[in-house]
Amino acid sequence: MSSIPDRDGPWPLVGRDDALAAVTGALHHPRVRAVLVHGPAGVGKSRLAEECLDRAARSGLRTARAVATAVASAVPLGALAHVIPAGTDLSDPVAGFAAVDAALSRDGGGRLVLLVDDLHLLDATSVMLLRQLMDSGTAVVVGTVRTGVPFELSAAFGNDDTVCRIDVEEFRPDEVAGVLRTVLGGPVSAHAVHELHTASGGNALYLRELVLGALRSGALHSDGEVWHLLKGLGSGTARLKELIATRLAHAPRSAVGAVELLALCEPVALTDIEEVAGAEEVLELERHGHIRLVRDHRRHTVVLTHPLYGEVVRAALPELRRKAILLSQAERVEARGARRQDDPLQLASWRLSATGTADPEQLELAAALARHSHDYPQVVRLSRALPADRHTVRNRLLLADALMELGRSAEAEDVLGEADALATTEEDRLAIVLAYSTNALWGMAHAGRAQEVTAAHGALLGSPRVRRILTINEGCIRTAIGRPGSGLELLEELGDAPGSPHDAPVWLGGAAVKTRALQMTGRIGQALAWAEHASSLHRGLERRPRRTALAAPHPAVQQAPVVLALAEDGRLAEARDLGLELYSELVGSEAGLVRMWVAFFLARAEWLAGRVSAARRWYAECIALGRTRHRTRPMREALGGLAAAIALQGDAHGAAETLADLDRADDSMAEREYDTFVPSPGRALGEAWAMAATGRLEDARVTLLRAADGLEGTGNLSGQGMLLLDVARLGGAAIVAGRLAGVAARSDGRLVHAHAELAAALAENDGVALLRLSERLAEMGCELSAAEAAGAAAAAFRRAGNPRSAAGAAVRSAALAEGCEGARTPLLAAAAMTVPLTRREAEIAWLAVSGATSPEIAGHLVLSVRTVNNHLGRVYEKLGVTSRRELARMMPLVRTAKP
């Protein structure tokens, strides 16, 4: 774990590089007299200004600091008193200011750089003195100014090009990620970044206190690969609460009720806020920056300007006051008729919070609305509040579904038992069987139980429709356990659309699995077309929520497998863009399972692209989410991929530790007992590359071949192709070229065809074909495979006695490898040049690369210019270059010691 900066010490200045460069540059510009750093409170203006002052001091300039406050502003020159030389007579301001200017000028050392924090709080006399020092060139002022102060401040200091304004805004999500990575010393999960950005609002000060609070509580945790949230973020430190309480204390006392109402019920209709506080007070709250208006067509609602404001206000509210506010707001909404779609959810939630109970019909409707928006914690809260005599199969299934999504599979199993006891119809029993099966497959990682439950109950359910649905379910199970061939045959029962609204949830889930099955079996074109069809239907059904026994999955589930389908079609950039778009959509939701799969597919796409660090990062994201949601199945395959990525970067020990984690994950899965076990491609990759990292290439090839053999008959062409390719990459191209060609013949993805040709070219040691494939793979975005192909071409050309072509291929390999984030493979090693430059040739080449001309080299080495040029000619010939620029790129690749 990285050391965390002390609460009272400053964090490293990160995420403000552009602003820091702008301020530093302005300080050294002879015309600039003042630099005004503008921004909202807490965004790091003072920290930025202090860093600039420190840099000015280190460069030899004189520096001084001043802090303007509301108290000091009551006394003329109160904030600048310590800067004014002792004994200065200020009874005559004109003469006194001139004396101050002269005294500071006599001190020497160039201009004085004077930092004034909260410049907008300076009194008028201090502003006049600063203006005189600026105009005379004695001082340059660096002032921090809070956004929203009167424009007259800028006019007081001038608004021409001698005054530089730098605007510092709240951090964007990507900037928060950068700050956290720097401070914590490692990657931070996208979910943690989202939660911290949302909670802090991008405010640097709030972010700092939230992180410190989460670290102290254990909510923010590193598993060695990525920092992630194990539980809720919390409200930060006591200092953060004090800061926010101080900020809110400026609200008008008559408007406190409005702030309290928003803390408990936001968003709140503008008319309700005005009823509580009055229109003038609401305007005052907006002027002070405590609230903001949100317009949604004709509806105007009000929210607090910062997410943490509500947290602090709620924590301070007495219980009776809280109850009164919630019930009063519920009565207002009911008096208006509660006509808006989200009103039932709000009413049930408010009454439940206020009294511990609510109208059962309202609770049921609210739970269904919460499930429609995938708010699973709210579904659990509302469903748990239903009295026992109002339990039905439908509301128990809704609760079980939410518990499954939250990773609480044991609780879900208990609730399904309650539903089973209430079932009276075939429709009820079918829904329960499907829920049991889903929980066993994805929640408990027990495919055998999923099949067992389906088989046992299916015998009792005999209608054609039920048998069709159970067949679809079995197809999903087979695909999930790695048998997409037989799974796809069963999934043909889906047809083109759900048979009825009640079948929609099953159909939508099955449709997503079908896309995955098509991708795994190499039918990329069909997978992409089917996914588009299923997505269109899903979006239409999502807009019309129905009261069905089973809940529909998140719409992103249809597009998740498309990420890998695009990658295997050689469209790596499109795959990455889609994956990032989907994850951005999901990162703030509770749809954990589909989020895991998107992270996994992104990782696999990055692996295919050869971006090893990116693959490692997304595998770690998937695993971190799996650990918090108790999801073994996706996490298991991701652990294998993570081990492979770690090994590919040369860390054999880290790969071994990850494989040990995978052993523990495997032990938790009970599939072997039911003869459903299929070799894990991810595990085989992890084990093989861990072996390769320690030089055991033969063992690595055997491991990959054994796993590929185990996939025969499953239909998983995608997995077989990936494993066989890596056998070729590890020196076994002659063994697998034919098999890989057979896999490509049954697949329509462009990438597997390129990989099959790569294996054939490696087997035949065909430098020309390898170089051509390198260009083709690079166009697809597969930079590592492209670099390896070029490296193998270099080795092939060298063996054929063609040093010029070998050198060019080696340069290409090295250039491509730069984008592969530290990958180390045998084929890349083959590109390393062993050109036999003599010591004198190497000496002259390095001097040429350093910029020396031939006459300069000749003078330095006491040689003739002609001799130098002859040596350079031989170097150019051996390395296959024609200019000194190309020579500069080539020399680092040459295994000849630099003199």
ZAZATOR-577464 format. One record per residue (C-alpha): residue in three letters; x, y negated, z. Coordinates in steps of 0.05 Angstrom, whole numbers, padded with zeros to 5 digits, always signed. Last residue first. Layout:
alaXYZ;...
***
This chain:
pro+00634-00070-00525;lys+00563-00042-00533;ala+00565+00033-00529;thr+00540+00068-00591;arg+00473+00102-00591;val+00442+00056-00642;leu+00371+00035-00625;pro+00391-00032-00595;met+00428-00046-00661;met+00367-00040-00707;arg+00327-00102-00692;ala+00389-00146-00696;leu+00410-00112-00761;glu+00343-00128-00792;arg+00356-00202-00777;arg+00427-00195-00801;ser+00402-00173-00869;thr+00400-00112-00915;val+00388-00054-00867;gly+00394+00022-00877;leu+00435+00033-00814;lys+00494+00069-00847;glu+00495+00022-00908;tyr+00488-00041-00867;val+00545-00017-00822;arg+00589-00002-00883;gly+00576-00072-00910;leu+00590-00102-00842;his+00659-00068-00842;asn+00674-00095-00911;asn+00651-00164-00891;val+00698-00164-00831;thr+00756-00140-00874;arg+00742-00195-00925;val+00740-00247-00870;ser+00810-00225-00849;leu+00820-00199-00779;val+00845-00231-00715;leu+00784-00206-00676;his+00758-00275-00656;gly+00780-00309-00720;ala+00748-00255-00764;ile+00684-00258-00723;glu+00682-00334-00732;pro+00696-00327-00807;ser+00640-00275-00813;thr+00591-00319-00775;ala+00573-00306-00701;gly+00500-00303-00684;ser+00500-00250-00629;val+00478-00198-00680;ala+00541-00210-00719;leu+00583-00201-00656;trp+00545-00136-00641;ala+00558-00111-00712;ile+00633-00128-00709;glu+00642-00088-00645;ala+00600-00030-00671;glu+00641-00027-00734;arg+00706-00030-00694;arg+00683+00027-00648;thr+00663+00068-00708;leu+00589+00075-00723;pro+00566+00147-00725;val+00491+00136-00727;thr+00461+00174-00669;met+00393+00142-00671;ala+00337+00155-00623;ala+00278+00177-00666;ala+00280+00248-00638;ala+00266+00219-00569;leu+00200+00194-00596;leu+00184+00265-00619;pro+00202+00294-00551;thr+00154+00246-00515;arg+00161+00187-00468;ala+00106+00136-00465;gly+00124+00070-00433;glu+00064+00029-00454;cys+00053+00054-00524;gly+00057-00015-00557;glu+00133-00015-00559;ala+00130+00054-00591;leu+00106+00024-00656;ala+00169-00019-00663;ala+00214+00039-00643;ser+00183+00086-00694;arg+00188+00034-00749;val+00261+00022-00734;ala+00273+00097-00734;ala+00239+00104-00801;gly+00283+00051-00831;ala+00346+00083-00802;ala+00327+00151-00828;ser+00313+00123-00897;arg+00383+00092-00898;pro+00416+00154-00867;asn+00391+00203-00920;gly+00431+00267-00906;ala+00370+00313-00904;arg+00379+00323-00829;arg+00379+00248-00821;phe+00316+00242-00862;ala+00280+00294-00819;ala+00301+00260-00755;ala+00276+00193-00780;ala+00211+00226-00804;ala+00201+00256-00734;gly+00208+00186-00705;ala+00159+00158-00756;ala+00109+00212-00739;glu+00120+00199-00665;ala+00109+00124-00673;ala+00045+00137-00712;ser+00021+00187-00660;leu+00035+00134-00607;glu+00003+00078-00646;cys-00063+00111-00661;gly-00100+00048-00683;met-00129+00076-00747;glu-00081+00035-00789;ala-00024+00062-00746;leu-00046+00133-00762;arg-00043+00119-00837;glu+00025+00085-00834;ser+00054+00142-00793;leu+00022+00192-00840;arg+00062+00163-00898;leu+00126+00167-00857;leu+00111+00240-00840;ala+00096+00257-00912;val+00163+00228-00934;gly+00202+00261-00878;asp+00174+00331-00892;asn+00200+00376-00836;glu+00152+00430-00861;ala+00123+00443-00792;leu+00122+00369-00776;ala+00086+00355-00841;ala+00035+00409-00826;ala+00024+00383-00755;leu+00015+00312-00782;glu-00034+00336-00835;ala-00076+00368-00780;his-00072+00304-00739;ala-00096+00263-00798;his-00154+00311-00808;val-00169+00307-00733;leu-00171+00231-00737;arg-00219+00226-00796;gly-00275+00261-00761;asp-00313+00309-00806;ser-00298+00374-00771;arg-00299+00447-00794;ala-00239+00439-00841;ala-00203+00400-00787;val-00207+00459-00739;gly-00180+00505-00793;ala-00123+00457-00807;leu-00107+00458-00733;arg-00103+00533-00735;gly-00055+00532-00795;ala-00010+00479-00764;val-00009+00514-00696;ile+00054+00557-00694;ala+00096+00516-00742;ala+00080+00453-00703;gly+00105+00482-00638;gly+00155+00429-00617;leu+00117+00391-00563;arg+00079+00346-00612;ala+00054+00409-00647;val+00028+00438-00583;asp-00002+00370-00570;leu-00041+00374-00634;leu-00067+00443-00615;leu-00095+00416-00549;met-00131+00356-00581;gly-00159+00398-00638;gln-00185+00451-00590;gly-00219+00399-00546;ser-00254+00366-00605;leu-00271+00434-00636;asn-00312+00453-00574;gly-00356+00505-00607;thr-00349+00552-00548;gly-00326+00610-00590;glu-00252+00593-00583;leu-00244+00547-00524;gly-00204+00597-00484;asp-00154+00603-00542;ala-00143+00528-00537;ala-00129+00536-00463;arg-00078+00591-00475;leu-00046+00551-00530;leu-00038+00490-00485;thr-00007+00529-00429;val+00040+00567-00476;arg+00063+00501-00506;ala+00078+00471-00438;asp+00116+00534-00417;glu+00159+00528-00480;leu+00171+00454-00467;arg+00196+00461-00396;gly+00238+00398-00397;thr+00213+00368-00331;ala+00166+00318-00365;ala+00144+00374-00411;met+00118+00414-00352;ala+00076+00354-00328;trp+00055+00345-00401;ala+00029+00416-00402;glu-00006+00415-00335;gly-00043+00350-00349;leu-00063+00370-00419;ala-00088+00438-00395;arg-00128+00404-00340;gly-00160+00356-00390;pro-00178+00412-00438;ser-00213+00449-00380;pro-00218+00523-00393;val-00291+00547-00393;phe-00324+00578-00332;thr-00395+00600-00341;asp-00388+00670-00315;tyr-00433+00655-00256;glu-00382+00658-00199;arg-00333+00617-00239;glu-00380+00557-00237;ala-00376+00543-00163;met-00341+00476-00166;ser-00309+00451-00101;asp-00246+00492-00113;asp-00236+00457-00179;ala-00235+00389-00145;arg-00182+00414-00096;asp-00140+00440-00153;leu-00149+00373-00189;asp-00120+00337-00129;ala-00060+00383-00134;leu-00056+00364-00208;thr-00052+00291-00187;glu+00006+00306-00140;ala+00042+00343-00196;ala+00033+00284-00244;gly+00062+00237-00192;his+00123+00282-00185;ala+00133+00287-00260;asp+00133+00212-00270;gly+00161+00203-00340;gln+00107+00159-00371;leu+00077+00218-00406;ala+00073+00253-00339;ile+00028+00198-00311;ala-00017+00201-00373;ala-00022+00277-00369;ala-00039+00275-00295;leu-00092+00223-00309;gly-00123+00266-00363;gly-00127+00325-00316;leu-00158+00282-00262;ala-00208+00255-00313;glu-00234+00326-00328;arg-00247+00338-00254;met-00276+00269-00242;pro-00331+00281-00293;arg-00354+00343-00254;thr-00337+00325-00183;arg-00384+00266-00171;his-00383+00251-00097;arg-00404+00178-00110;thr-00344+00144-00077;arg-00296+00197-00103;gly-00326+00196-00172;leu-00320+00121-00177;ala-00246+00125-00160;ile-00237+00182-00210;cys-00269+00143-00268;glu-00228+00081-00253;ala-00164+00123-00248;tyr-00179+00153-00317;trp-00190+00082-00341;arg-00122+00057-00315;arg-00084+00118-00339;ala-00113+00110-00409;ala-00094+00036-00408;ser-00023+00053-00385;val-00016+00106-00439;arg-00040+00066-00499;gly-00028+00123-00547;ala-00091+00111-00587;leu-00116+00181-00571;trp-00102+00168-00497;glu-00139+00101-00503;ala-00200+00138-00530;arg-00195+00189-00474;ala-00193+00133-00422;leu-00252+00098-00454;phe-00291+00163-00455;phe-00276+00173-00381;ala-00296+00102-00362;val-00360+00110-00402;trp-00372+00176-00367;met-00363+00147-00298;arg-00410+00089-00314;val-00462+00140-00337;leu-00457+00174-00269;gly-00455+00111-00227;ala-00518+00075-00250;glu-00517+00029-00190;ser-00507-00032-00233;gly-00455-00088-00232;val-00405-00050-00275;leu-00457-00025-00324;glu-00460-00080-00376;ser-00385-00092-00372;tyr-00375-00018-00379;leu-00417-00016-00442;glu-00380-00075-00474;leu-00312-00046-00455;gly-00331+00021-00486;leu-00358-00012-00549;asp-00295-00053-00558;arg-00249+00006-00546;ala-00286+00051-00595;glu-00286-00004-00648;ala-00211-00012-00640;leu-00200+00063-00644;arg-00239+00075-00708;gly-00204+00139-00728;asp-00268+00180-00730;glu-00246+00213-00665;ala-00246+00144-00632;leu-00315+00128-00658;ala-00342+00194-00630;leu-00307+00180-00564;val-00342+00113-00554;val-00407+00142-00584;pro-00412+00187-00524;ala-00431+00126-00481;gln-00482+00098-00530;gln-00542+00139-00509;val-00526+00135-00434;ala-00526+00060-00438;pro-00603+00062-00435;his-00600+00084-00362;pro-00635+00150-00351;ala-00711+00158-00351;ala-00747+00176-00286;leu-00786+00241-00277;ala-00858+00245-00254;thr-00880+00192-00304;arg-00910+00125-00287;arg-00888+00091-00351;pro-00843+00032-00364;arg-00853+00001-00433;arg-00791-00039-00451;glu-00748+00021-00435;leu-00788+00063-00485;gly-00768+00017-00542;arg-00696+00013-00521;his-00693+00089-00515;leu-00722+00099-00584;ser-00670+00054-00615;ser-00615+00086-00575;ala-00637+00156-00597;his-00634+00136-00671;glu-00566+00102-00664;ala-00540+00162-00625;trp-00565+00210-00679;ala-00528+00172-00735;leu-00463+00169-00695;ala-00466+00242-00676;gln-00485+00264-00746;gly-00424+00229-00775;ile-00379+00258-00720;arg-00399+00330-00728;gly-00335+00357-00697;thr-00368+00404-00646;met-00350+00358-00588;gln-00382+00298-00623;leu-00446+00336-00638;ala-00449+00360-00566;arg-00439+00289-00540;thr-00495+00263-00584;lys-00538+00321-00561;val-00525+00303-00489;ala-00552+00233-00501;ala-00614+00262-00534;gly-00625+00311-00477;gly-00629+00254-00427;leu-00677+00216-00471;trp-00720+00277-00484;val-00725+00295-00411;pro-00745+00224-00392;ala-00794+00219-00451;asp-00832+00285-00438;his-00887+00252-00398;pro-00897+00200-00454;ser-00912+00258-00502;gly-00875+00301-00553;pro-00812+00259-00547;ala-00780+00241-00614;asp-00740+00270-00671;gly-00741+00343-00650;leu-00713+00359-00582;glu-00715+00435-00595;glu-00650+00427-00633;leu-00619+00421-00564;leu-00617+00497-00559;glu-00570+00503-00618;leu-00529+00445-00592;gly-00518+00480-00526;ser-00494+00543-00562;gly-00439+00504-00595;pro-00429+00453-00539;arg-00403+00506-00490;gly-00361+00463-00443;ile-00400+00466-00378;ala-00439+00403-00395;thr-00458+00429-00463;arg-00487+00492-00433;ile-00526+00454-00381;cys-00556+00405-00432;gly-00578+00463-00476;glu-00610+00496-00416;asn-00650+00433-00404;ile-00673+00431-00476;thr-00695+00504-00470;leu-00732+00486-00406;ile-00768+00431-00444;arg-00788+00479-00500;arg-00811+00532-00450;val-00854+00480-00416;arg-00886+00459-00481;pro-00899+00532-00502;ser-00935+00546-00436;gly-00904+00598-00389;leu-00880+00572-00324;leu-00868+00626-00272;ala-00808+00656-00309;gly-00780+00586-00316;his-00776+00581-00241;ala-00723+00635-00234;ala-00686+00618-00298;thr-00682+00544-00285;val-00660+00554-00213;glu-00606+00603-00233;gln-00581+00559-00289;ala-00573+00499-00243;arg-00544+00544-00189;gly-00491+00569-00237;ala-00475+00498-00259;his-00455+00479-00188;ala-00422+00411-00190;met-00466+00390-00132;gly-00490+00324-00160;trp-00484+00335-00234;leu-00506+00407-00246;ala-00542+00421-00180;asn-00578+00354-00179;thr-00599+00361-00252;ser-00624+00432-00241;tyr-00664+00414-00180;ala-00694+00354-00217;leu-00712+00398-00276;val-00744+00450-00232;ile-00783+00396-00195;ala-00810+00365-00259;leu-00833+00434-00283;arg-00866+00448-00216;asp-00905+00383-00219;glu-00928+00394-00291;glu-00949+00465-00274;thr-00994+00438-00220;thr-00998+00442-00144;ala-00931+00417-00119;leu-00930+00390-00048;ala-00882+00441-00019;asp-00836+00432-00078;ala-00834+00357-00066;glu-00810+00368+00005;gly-00756+00416-00020;leu-00737+00363-00071;val-00726+00316-00012;asp-00678+00365+00020;glu-00639+00373-00046;ala-00634+00298-00053;glu-00604+00292+00016;ala-00551+00342-00004;ser-00539+00305-00070;arg-00524+00237-00039;gly-00483+00212-00098;leu-00522+00147-00106;glu-00553+00172-00171;met-00575+00235-00136;leu-00607+00195-00080;ala-00645+00154-00131;asp-00671+00216-00166;ala-00692+00248-00100;leu-00731+00185-00082;leu-00768+00185-00148;leu-00780+00259-00142;arg-00811+00248-00074;asn-00854+00192-00102;arg-00880+00237-00157;val-00892+00299-00116;thr-00932+00258-00067;his-00919+00232+00003;arg-00974+00186+00028;asp-00989+00227+00091;ala-00915+00224+00109;pro-00915+00148+00113;leu-00876+00111+00058;ala-00817+00073+00085;arg-00766+00122+00056;ser-00791+00106-00013;leu-00778+00031-00004;arg-00707+00039+00022;val-00689+00094-00027;val-00715+00055-00087;gln-00678-00007-00062;pro-00613+00031-00059;tyr-00627+00056-00130;asp-00636-00011-00165;his-00638+00020-00235;ser-00685-00036-00261;his-00739+00016-00275;arg-00723+00047-00208;ala-00738-00018-00172;leu-00804-00024-00209;ala-00823+00047-00188;ala-00804+00032-00116;ala-00846-00031-00117;leu-00907+00007-00143;glu-00899+00059-00088;leu-00888+00007-00034;gln-00947-00035-00057;glu-00992+00026-00055;pro-00966+00043+00014;asp-00980-00028+00041;ala-00919-00048+00080;thr-00878-00027+00140;gly-00819-00048+00182;thr-00852-00115+00198;ala-00810-00170+00166;ser-00763-00128+00122;leu-00820-00085+00098;arg-00863-00146+00085;trp-00809-00178+00044;ser-00792-00116+00005;ala-00864-00100-00011;leu-00877-00171-00034;gln-00814-00175-00076;leu-00828-00110-00112;pro-00901-00128-00124;asp-00880-00197-00151;asp-00830-00171-00202;gln-00880-00168-00260;arg-00910-00237-00245;arg-00984-00240-00226;ala-00979-00244-00150;gly-01046-00281-00148;arg-01020-00349-00128;ala-01044-00337-00057;glu-01006-00272-00058;val-00941-00310-00073;arg-00954-00360-00017;glu-00973-00304+00033;ala-00909-00267+00019;gln-00870-00331+00030;ser-00902-00340+00098;leu-00888-00268+00116;leu-00814-00273+00100;ile-00805-00340+00136;ala-00841-00316+00199;lys-00801-00251+00203;arg-00734-00287+00196;arg-00754-00337+00250;leu-00773-00279+00296;glu-00707-00244+00283;pro-00662-00304+00295;leu-00625-00328+00232;ala-00549-00334+00237;ala-00531-00274+00194;arg-00582-00295+00142;val-00550-00364+00135;val-00480-00335+00125;glu-00501-00284+00073;gly-00545-00335+00036;tyr-00487-00383+00028;leu-00442-00326+00004;pro-00476-00321-00064;his-00462-00394-00080;thr-00507-00445-00112;leu-00569-00423-00074;val-00626-00407-00120;val-00687-00445-00146;thr-00740-00424-00197;his-00773-00460-00254;arg-00819-00420-00300;arg-00838-00448-00368;his-00784-00410-00406;asp-00737-00386-00351;arg-00704-00447-00321;val-00659-00439-00260;leu-00649-00499-00214;arg-00589-00503-00169;ile-00579-00506-00094;his-00526-00529-00044;gly-00489-00577-00090;his-00500-00639-00048;arg-00543-00670-00103;glu-00584-00606-00107;leu-00599-00607-00033;glu-00617-00681-00038;leu-00665-00667-00095;val-00698-00613-00052;glu-00703-00663+00005;glu-00739-00712-00040;ala-00788-00660-00066;gly-00810-00636+00003;ala-00780-00581+00046;val-00829-00522+00049;glu-00877-00542-00006;glu-00819-00565-00049;ile-00788-00497-00043;asp-00853-00463-00061;thr-00863-00508-00122;leu-00793-00492-00146;ala-00808-00418-00146;val-00759-00378-00104;pro-00700-00336-00128;glu-00684-00324-00073;cys-00722-00293-00015;leu-00681-00290+00049;ala-00627-00342+00037;leu-00674-00383-00005;leu-00724-00389+00052;glu-00668-00408+00100;val-00643-00463+00053;ala-00714-00490+00045;gly-00724-00490+00121;val-00659-00529+00130;ala-00686-00585+00085;ser-00707-00633+00140;arg-00638-00627+00171;pro-00607-00653+00106;ala-00552-00605+00083;his-00481-00625+00104;ala-00479-00567+00153;leu-00479-00520+00093;arg-00406-00535+00079;thr-00387-00526+00152;ala-00424-00459+00155;ile-00388-00439+00091;leu-00319-00453+00120;glu-00336-00421+00187;lys-00361-00358+00153;leu-00297-00354+00113;arg-00255-00363+00176;ala-00292-00305+00209;thr-00268-00262+00152;gly-00303-00232+00092;ser-00378-00221+00089;gly-00381-00147+00074;leu-00357-00114+00009;gly-00401-00053+00015;lys-00366+00014+00016;leu-00306+00050-00013;leu-00287-00008-00058;his-00229+00005-00105;trp-00155-00007-00112;val-00125+00036-00166;glu-00072+00090-00174;gly-00047+00105-00104;asp-00117+00116-00077;ser-00120+00042-00056;his-00175+00018-00010;leu-00220-00043-00003;ala-00275-00028+00048;gly-00223-00012+00101;ser-00250-00067+00147;arg-00184-00104+00148;leu-00176-00098+00073;ala-00247-00122+00059;gly-00237-00182+00105;leu-00172-00201+00072;val-00203-00194+00003;leu-00264-00236+00022;glu-00219-00289+00053;arg-00178-00296-00011;leu-00238-00296-00056;tyr-00270-00351-00016;leu-00208-00395-00024;ala-00201-00380-00099;asn-00275-00394-00115;gly-00293-00348-00173;gly-00364-00343-00147;ser-00335-00308-00087;ala-00388-00253-00082;thr-00394-00244-00157;his-00319-00244-00169;leu-00307-00196-00112;glu-00362-00149-00134;his-00340-00150-00207;val-00267-00141-00190;ala-00285-00082-00145;his-00327-00051-00200;ala-00272-00061-00252;ser-00224-00024-00206;val-00162-00061-00184;pro-00093-00047-00213;gly-00031-00054-00169;gly+00009-00100-00124;leu-00049-00125-00082;val-00033-00199-00093;thr-00014-00194-00166;arg-00069-00145-00185;leu-00120-00187-00147;val-00100-00250-00183;gly-00103-00217-00251;ala-00171-00185-00238;val-00198-00252-00213;glu-00172-00283-00278;asp-00209-00231-00319;pro-00273-00246-00279;arg-00266-00321-00291;phe-00235-00362-00235;glu-00269-00426-00215;glu-00246-00488-00253;val-00184-00531-00249;asp-00187-00594-00292;ile-00121-00632-00303;arg-00125-00707-00315;cys-00062-00745-00335;val-00060-00820-00323;thr-00009-00858-00365;asp-00050-00840-00427;asp-00104-00890-00408;asn-00157-00884-00355;gly-00128-00926-00299;phe-00119-00912-00226;ala-00180-00951-00203;ala-00220-00930-00265;ser-00210-00857-00246;leu-00239-00871-00177;glu-00296-00911-00207;phe-00323-00846-00237;pro-00356-00829-00171;val-00338-00760-00142;gly-00371-00700-00173;thr-00312-00653-00179;arg-00265-00658-00120;val-00201-00697-00133;thr-00130-00674-00119;gly-00078-00727-00129;val-00007-00725-00155;val+00018-00796-00155;val+00081-00820-00191;ala+00121-00870-00152;thr+00168-00929-00163;gly+00146-00941-00234;ser+00122-01011-00219;asp+00051-00995-00241;met+00050-00931-00199;leu+00074-00965-00135;gln+00023-01021-00146;arg-00034-00971-00158;leu-00015-00933-00096;leu-00020-00996-00054;met-00088-01014-00084;val-00115-00943-00070;ser-00091-00948+00001;thr-00129-01013+00010;ala-00193-00982-00019;asp-00194-00924+00030;leu-00175-00855+00005;leu-00228-00801+00006;his-00226-00790-00070;leu-00153-00771-00065;asp-00171-00707-00030;asp-00097-00687-00023;val-00048-00742-00040;leu+00019-00716-00066;leu+00071-00770-00077;val+00128-00758-00126;leu+00178-00815-00113;arg+00213-00836-00176;gly+00288-00828-00181;gly+00336-00809-00125;gly+00344-00878-00097;asp+00319-00904-00029;arg+00321-00975-00057;ser+00256-00964-00096;leu+00218-00944-00033;ala+00240-01008+00001;ala+00222-01051-00059;asp+00153-01021-00065;val+00139-01028+00009;ala+00163-01100+00007;ala+00118-01115-00053;phe+00059-01085-00015;gly+00074-01130+00044;ala+00081-01193+00002;val+00012-01182-00029;pro-00019-01153+00034;asp+00003-01212+00078;ser-00003-01185+00148;leu+00030-01122+00122;asp+00099-01133+00153;thr+00141-01071+00141;gly+00176-01051+00205;ala+00179-00976+00189;pro+00176-00958+00116;ile+00105-00941+00091;val+00100-00866+00077;his+00076-00848+00147;ala+00019-00899+00143;leu-00007-00870+00078;ala-00072-00836+00104;gly-00090-00894+00150;leu-00074-00948+00097;pro-00137-00985+00119;val-00171-00948+00177;ala-00241-00918+00163;ser-00210-00876+00108;ala-00172-00836+00161;val-00236-00806+00188;ala-00263-00787+00118;thr-00197-00754+00104;ala-00139-00766+00056;val-00078-00722+00064;ala-00009-00749+00046;arg+00054-00715+00022;ala+00122-00740+00001;thr+00173-00722-00052;arg+00239-00747-00079;leu+00261-00713-00143;gly+00319-00665-00146;ser+00290-00608-00189;arg+00275-00568-00126;ala+00234-00626-00099;ala+00193-00630-00163;arg+00181-00555-00160;asp+00156-00561-00089;leu+00110-00618-00109;cys+00082-00575-00166;glu+00070-00517-00118;glu+00034-00565-00070;ala-00011-00591-00126;leu-00031-00520-00145;arg-00046-00501-00073;ser-00086-00565-00064;lys-00128-00552-00126;gly-00141-00480-00108;val-00213-00470-00128;gly-00240-00484-00058;ala-00280-00546-00072;pro-00296-00559-00144;gly-00243-00585-00192;his-00200-00644-00213;val-00124-00650-00209;leu-00106-00723-00222;val-00035-00734-00247;ala-00011-00806-00240;arg+00041-00851-00270;val+00056-00813-00335;arg+00099-00853-00384;pro+00166-00821-00367;his+00140-00749-00372;his+00172-00707-00318;leu+00110-00704-00274;ala+00066-00689-00335;gly+00105-00626-00351;thr+00096-00599-00281;val+00022-00615-00283;ala+00011-00580-00350;ala+00054-00520-00332;leu+00016-00511-00268;ala-00051-00517-00304;asp-00031-00465-00356;asp-00003-00417-00304;arg-00062-00422-00257;gly-00081-00348-00250;val-00028-00336-00197;leu+00001-00380-00143;pro+00024-00330-00092;trp-00022-00331-00033;pro-00010-00383+00020;gly+00003-00365+00093;asp-00049-00370+00148;arg-00083-00304+00131;asp-00018-00268+00122;pro-00003-00242+00053;ile-00018-00168+00042;ser+00039-00119+00037;ser+00026-00069-00018;met+00000+00000+00000;
***
